[in-house]
Amino acid sequence: MRFIDYEIRTGKENMQIDSDLLDESIRNQYNEPVFRLYGWKPACVSLGRNQDEGFINKKLLSEYNIDCVRRLTGGRALLHDNELTYSYICPVASIDNGQNVTESYKFISGIWIDIFKSLGIGLTIGGAPRHITRNNYCMAVSTGADLCYENRKFIGSAQCRKEGYILQHGSILIDYDKDKLDKIFAEKTEFSTITTLKEINRNLEVDDLINAAKSYIVKNY
């Protein structure tokens, strides 16, 4: 596995890097998966590939010094602020039954289940109560692609597929500003269905997740 260590970039740079990595894998027909970790500076709202941006108040984002970009992957908008983001790129054929979207989510999300297990945290796939609404905010909507802690959504993921390859994005919540989220997404968010690393274990930091991911890759790949 090609592991790209944690770095902090702008939203535009992060999305361009992931796009370039996907195209590089396709062009060279790489069999080796790519696993990348990153953060965002300044904070950034990313819109799903086909999401309507009509709810975005660009003046408000400017006041908060928040960028806005569009992802290659689907799903709904996310505020990338106090979080750890990952991308995973691989050939569809490298995953057993990878043409099945659900099975590919299970496989890739299984990596994070193992990483968090090493930190004493048990996660499940799609364990949150199904909560489909018109919400613009991705974490407010539960799907079978989620990773959950005690039935609360913790990691939201989304995919795109291109020429036989998968790009999966995922957002791991470290903490959030409830008032800021309500204002940015122009709606009240049901926070009882969401959890964060700080709520799970206040002693863990982003660096702990990064180091656990590195250790997992070294041990297993």
C-alpha positions as CSV (number, residue, x, y, z in Angstrom):
1,M,0.0,0.0,0.0
2,R,1.2,3.5,-0.8
3,F,0.8,5.6,2.3
4,I,0.8,9.4,2.0
5,D,1.5,10.9,5.4
6,Y,-0.7,13.6,7.0
7,E,-0.4,17.1,5.5
8,I,-2.5,20.2,5.8
9,R,-3.5,21.9,2.5
10,T,-6.2,24.2,1.2
11,G,-9.5,22.7,0.0
12,K,-8.6,23.2,-3.6
13,E,-5.2,21.6,-3.2
14,N,-6.6,18.6,-1.3
15,M,-9.2,17.9,-4.0
16,Q,-6.7,18.4,-6.8
17,I,-4.2,16.0,-5.1
18,D,-6.8,13.3,-4.8
19,S,-7.9,13.8,-8.4
20,D,-4.3,13.6,-9.6
21,L,-3.7,10.4,-7.6
22,L,-6.8,8.8,-9.0
23,D,-5.8,9.7,-12.6
24,E,-2.2,8.5,-12.0
25,S,-3.5,5.2,-10.8
26,I,-5.7,4.8,-13.8
27,R,-3.1,5.9,-16.3
28,N,-0.5,3.5,-14.9
29,Q,-3.0,0.8,-14.0
30,Y,-1.6,0.6,-10.5
31,N,-2.7,-2.4,-8.4
32,E,-1.3,-0.9,-5.2
33,P,-3.9,1.0,-3.2
34,V,-3.2,4.6,-2.1
35,F,-4.0,5.7,1.4
36,R,-3.7,9.4,2.2
37,L,-4.4,11.4,5.4
38,Y,-4.8,15.2,5.4
39,G,-6.2,18.3,7.1
40,W,-7.5,21.6,5.8
41,K,-6.4,25.2,6.2
42,P,-8.4,27.4,6.1
43,A,-11.5,25.4,7.1
44,C,-13.5,24.4,4.0
45,V,-17.0,23.3,3.0
46,S,-16.8,20.5,0.4
47,L,-19.9,19.9,-1.7
48,G,-20.9,16.5,-3.0
49,R,-20.3,15.9,-6.7
50,N,-23.9,16.5,-7.7
51,Q,-25.1,18.5,-4.7
52,D,-27.0,21.8,-5.3
53,E,-25.1,24.6,-3.8
54,G,-28.1,26.9,-3.4
55,F,-28.0,26.7,0.4
56,I,-24.5,28.1,0.6
57,N,-24.2,31.6,2.0
58,K,-20.9,32.7,0.5
59,K,-20.9,36.0,2.5
60,L,-21.2,34.0,5.7
61,L,-18.4,31.7,4.7
62,S,-16.2,34.7,3.9
63,E,-16.9,36.1,7.4
64,Y,-15.8,32.8,9.0
65,N,-12.8,32.6,6.6
66,I,-14.1,29.3,5.2
67,D,-13.3,28.1,1.6
68,C,-15.7,26.1,-0.5
69,V,-14.9,23.3,-3.0
70,R,-16.6,20.5,-4.8
71,R,-15.6,16.9,-4.3
72,L,-15.2,14.2,-6.9
73,T,-17.2,11.9,-4.6
74,G,-20.9,12.0,-3.9
75,G,-22.9,12.6,-0.8
76,R,-23.7,15.9,0.9
77,A,-21.7,18.9,2.1
78,L,-19.2,18.7,4.9
79,L,-17.4,21.3,7.0
80,H,-13.8,20.3,7.2
81,D,-12.5,22.0,10.2
82,N,-11.6,20.0,13.4
83,E,-11.3,16.6,11.7
84,L,-9.0,14.1,10.1
85,T,-9.7,13.3,6.4
86,Y,-8.7,10.3,4.4
87,S,-8.7,9.2,0.8
88,Y,-8.3,5.7,-0.4
89,I,-7.8,4.8,-4.1
90,C,-7.7,1.2,-5.5
91,P,-8.8,-0.9,-8.5
92,V,-12.3,-2.2,-8.2
93,A,-10.9,-5.7,-9.0
94,S,-8.6,-5.5,-5.9
95,I,-11.6,-5.9,-3.6
96,D,-13.6,-9.2,-3.5
97,N,-16.9,-8.4,-5.1
98,G,-15.7,-4.8,-5.4
99,Q,-18.2,-4.1,-8.1
100,N,-20.8,-4.1,-5.3
101,V,-20.6,-0.7,-3.8
102,T,-21.7,-1.9,-0.3
103,E,-19.0,-4.5,-0.2
104,S,-16.3,-2.0,-1.3
105,Y,-17.4,0.3,1.6
106,K,-17.2,-2.5,4.0
107,F,-13.7,-3.4,2.8
108,I,-12.2,0.1,3.0
109,S,-14.1,1.0,6.2
110,G,-12.7,-2.2,7.7
111,I,-9.3,-0.7,7.7
112,W,-10.5,2.1,10.0
113,I,-12.3,-0.5,12.2
114,D,-9.0,-2.2,12.7
115,I,-7.1,1.1,13.3
116,F,-9.6,2.2,16.0
117,K,-9.7,-1.2,17.5
118,S,-5.9,-0.7,18.3
119,L,-7.0,2.4,20.2
120,G,-9.6,0.5,22.2
121,I,-12.5,1.9,20.2
122,G,-15.1,-0.4,18.7
123,L,-16.8,0.9,15.5
124,T,-19.5,-0.7,13.4
125,I,-20.5,-0.1,9.7
126,G,-23.9,1.6,9.2
127,G,-24.9,1.1,12.8
128,A,-26.7,4.5,13.2
129,P,-30.5,4.6,13.0
130,R,-31.3,5.4,9.4
131,H,-32.1,9.1,9.3
132,I,-32.7,10.3,5.7
133,T,-33.7,13.9,5.5
134,R,-33.3,16.9,3.3
135,N,-30.3,18.1,5.4
136,N,-27.5,19.7,3.5
137,Y,-25.0,18.6,6.1
138,C,-23.6,15.1,5.4
139,M,-23.0,14.0,9.0
140,A,-26.7,14.6,9.8
141,V,-27.7,11.8,7.3
142,S,-27.0,8.2,8.1
143,T,-26.4,5.6,5.4
144,G,-24.9,2.1,5.1
145,A,-21.5,3.7,4.3
146,D,-21.1,5.2,7.8
147,L,-18.8,4.1,10.6
148,C,-20.6,4.5,13.9
149,Y,-19.7,4.4,17.6
150,E,-22.5,3.1,19.9
151,N,-25.1,3.8,17.1
152,R,-23.9,7.4,16.5
153,K,-22.3,8.5,13.3
154,F,-18.6,9.1,13.6
155,I,-17.0,8.7,10.1
156,G,-18.9,9.7,7.0
157,S,-17.6,8.4,3.7
158,A,-18.4,8.8,0.0
159,Q,-17.1,7.3,-3.3
160,C,-16.7,7.9,-6.9
161,R,-15.7,5.3,-9.6
162,K,-13.7,6.0,-12.7
163,E,-12.4,3.6,-15.3
164,G,-12.3,0.6,-13.0
165,Y,-10.9,2.5,-9.9
166,I,-12.5,3.6,-6.7
167,L,-11.8,6.9,-4.8
168,Q,-13.3,6.9,-1.3
169,H,-13.2,10.0,0.9
170,G,-13.9,9.9,4.6
171,S,-14.3,12.5,7.3
172,I,-13.4,11.6,10.9
173,L,-14.9,14.1,13.4
174,I,-12.5,15.3,16.1
175,D,-14.9,18.0,17.4
176,Y,-17.3,20.6,16.1
177,D,-18.8,24.0,16.7
178,K,-22.6,23.5,16.8
179,D,-23.6,27.1,16.3
180,K,-21.3,27.4,13.4
181,L,-22.7,24.3,11.7
182,D,-26.3,25.5,12.1
183,K,-25.5,28.8,10.6
184,I,-23.4,27.5,7.7
185,F,-25.9,24.8,6.7
186,A,-29.0,27.0,7.4
187,E,-30.7,24.4,9.4
188,K,-30.8,22.8,12.9
189,T,-28.7,19.7,13.0
190,E,-29.7,16.7,15.1
191,F,-26.5,16.3,17.1
192,S,-27.8,13.3,19.1
193,T,-27.1,11.0,16.1
194,I,-23.5,12.2,15.7
195,T,-20.4,11.7,17.8
196,T,-16.8,12.9,17.8
197,L,-13.4,11.7,18.9
198,K,-13.5,14.1,21.9
199,E,-16.8,12.7,23.0
200,I,-15.5,9.1,22.7
201,N,-12.1,9.7,24.4
202,R,-11.1,13.3,25.2
203,N,-7.5,12.2,25.7
204,L,-7.0,11.2,22.1
205,E,-5.7,13.7,19.5
206,V,-5.4,13.8,15.7
207,D,-1.7,12.7,16.1
208,D,-2.9,9.5,17.9
209,L,-5.1,8.6,14.9
210,I,-2.3,9.4,12.5
211,N,0.2,7.2,14.4
212,A,-2.2,4.4,14.8
213,A,-2.9,4.5,11.0
214,K,0.9,4.4,10.3
215,S,1.4,1.5,12.6
216,Y,-1.4,-0.4,11.0
217,I,0.0,0.1,7.5
218,V,3.5,-0.9,8.6
219,K,2.2,-4.0,10.3
220,N,-0.2,-5.2,7.6
221,Y,1.2,-3.9,4.3
